Structures are given as C-alpha cells and as structure tokens.
C-alpha cells in the first residue's frame, strides 16, 4: 500500500519537474525569438524583483 502512495507522489513530482522544465525551455526559446533589448529588459525586471 505504501509503495503505491510513494509511486503516486513520485509521479506527481516528476510531472511538476517536467512541466517546470518545459516552461523554462519555452521561455528561453521565446526570449531568443524576440528583440535582444526586450530580453535585456525582461532579465533586468526579473533580477530587480528577485533581489527584493
């Protein structure tokens, strides 16, 4: 019984990680498609907000 619960949790975790990886790849691909200035603006915006 417990092994099934652990398997479910592992499956959910893998799904979340895969989704996060796909989103990150999609974001990087989109950033590469856009104008470099816009990419710099986004990076600056993210850095500013992550810094607090």
C-alpha positions in Angstrom: 0.0 0.0 0.0 2.7 2.4 1.0 4.7 1.7 -2.1 1.8 2.8 -4.3 1.4 6.1 -2.4 5.2 6.7 -2.8 4.9 5.9 -6.5 2.0 8.4 -6.9 4.0 11.1 -5.1 7.0 10.4 -7.3 4.8 10.6 -10.4 3.4 13.9 -9.3 6.8 15.3 -8.5 8.2 14.1 -11.9 5.2 15.7 -13.7 5.8 19.0 -11.9 9.5 19.0 -12.7 8.9 18.1 -16.3 6.3 20.9 -16.6 8.7 23.4 -15.0 11.5 22.3 -17.4 9.2 22.7 -20.4 8.1 26.2 -19.2 11.7 27.2 -18.8 12.6 25.9 -22.2 9.6 27.7 -23.8 10.5 30.9 -22.0 14.2 30.7 -23.2 13.0 29.9 -26.8 10.6 32.9 -26.8 13.3 35.1 -25.3 15.7 34.1 -28.2 12.9 34.8 -30.7 12.3 38.4 -29.5 14.4 41.5 -29.8 17.5 41.5 -27.7 16.6 44.7 -26.0 13.3 43.2 -24.8 15.2 40.2 -23.5 17.5 42.5 -21.5 14.5 44.4 -20.2 12.9 41.1 -19.0 16.2 39.9 -17.4 16.6 43.3 -15.6 12.9 43.1 -14.5 13.3 39.6 -13.1 16.6 40.4 -11.4 15.1 43.5 -9.8 12.1 41.6 -8.4 14.2 38.6 -7.3 16.5 40.9 -5.4 13.5 42.3 -3.5 
